[in-house]
Amino acid sequence: MEKLKVKVTVDRPIGYLDSFNNRYPVNYGYIEGVRGGDGEEQDAYILNVPAKKLDTFIGIVTAVIHRNDDIETKWIVIPEGSTISVDEITKQTYFIEQHFDSHIELL
């Protein structure tokens, strides 16, 4: 099965501090033109890339974080040709996902 290649527009780069005092250790953004469960554009974490601020990123959707207590899902986007484990996704997204009852589905 062919993986979905997407362009992520970064609106929360590494170091971003949100209104809940969560500092982002990874780049986070959205996929323009794809609607998420909240009616807004689909959110995505960008993982497995060097730790630098990005404006955009083109990669492969490799997993989905399903939140059992929220209407949103979060896509995991990584560089084409790389892999990532559930444990690594859990570690890298813990700064936000610790606040939700969620599970990760590898694609």
C-alpha positions in Angstrom: 0.0 0.0 0.0 1.3 3.4 -1.0 1.8 5.9 1.9 0.1 9.3 1.8 2.6 12.1 1.0 1.5 15.5 2.5 2.8 19.0 3.0 2.6 20.3 6.5 2.4 24.0 7.2 4.1 24.6 10.5 2.2 27.0 12.8 3.9 25.8 16.0 7.6 25.4 15.4 10.1 23.9 17.8 10.2 26.1 20.9 6.7 27.5 20.5 4.9 28.2 23.9 1.1 27.8 23.8 -1.5 29.3 26.0 -1.3 26.3 28.4 2.5 26.7 28.9 3.3 23.7 26.7 6.6 24.2 25.0 6.8 22.3 21.7 9.9 20.2 21.3 8.9 19.2 17.7 7.4 21.0 14.8 3.6 20.9 14.6 1.2 22.1 12.0 -1.6 21.3 9.6 -2.3 19.8 6.2 -4.0 22.5 4.1 -7.2 21.3 2.4 -7.8 18.3 4.7 -10.4 18.7 7.4 -9.9 17.1 10.8 -12.6 16.0 13.3 -13.0 19.6 14.7 -13.8 21.0 11.2 -10.4 22.8 11.1 -7.5 21.6 9.0 -5.9 18.3 10.0 -3.2 18.6 12.6 0.2 16.9 12.3 3.3 16.3 14.3 6.5 16.3 12.3 8.9 13.7 13.7 12.3 12.1 12.8 13.7 15.4 11.5 16.7 17.4 12.8 15.7 19.7 15.7 15.3 23.0 13.8 12.4 25.3 13.2 10.5 24.6 10.0 8.0 26.6 7.9 6.8 23.7 5.9 7.6 20.0 5.5 6.8 17.3 2.9 6.7 13.8 4.3 4.7 10.6 4.7 1.8 10.0 7.1 3.0 7.0 9.0 0.7 6.9 12.0 -2.5 8.5 13.6 -3.0 9.4 17.2 -6.6 8.7 18.0 -7.9 10.6 21.0 -10.7 8.8 22.8 -11.7 11.9 24.8 -11.5 14.4 22.0 -12.9 14.8 18.4 -9.5 15.3 16.9 -6.9 13.0 15.6 -3.3 13.9 15.0 -1.3 12.6 12.1 2.4 11.7 12.4 4.4 12.8 9.4 8.0 11.6 8.9 10.6 11.9 6.1 10.0 9.5 3.2 12.1 6.4 3.7 12.3 6.6 7.5 10.5 4.6 10.1 9.3 5.3 13.6 8.0 3.1 16.4 4.9 3.5 18.7 7.3 4.0 21.6 9.2 6.8 19.9 5.9 8.5 18.8 4.7 8.3 22.4 8.0 9.8 23.7 8.1 12.7 21.2 4.4 13.7 21.6 4.1 13.2 25.3 4.3 16.9 26.0 0.7 17.3 24.7 -0.7 13.8 24.4 -0.2 13.2 28.2 -3.3 15.3 28.6 -5.5 12.9 26.5 -6.7 9.3 26.6 -5.3 8.3 23.2 -3.8 5.4 21.2 -1.5 5.3 18.2 -2.2 3.4 15.0 0.7 2.7 12.7 -0.2 2.8 9.1 
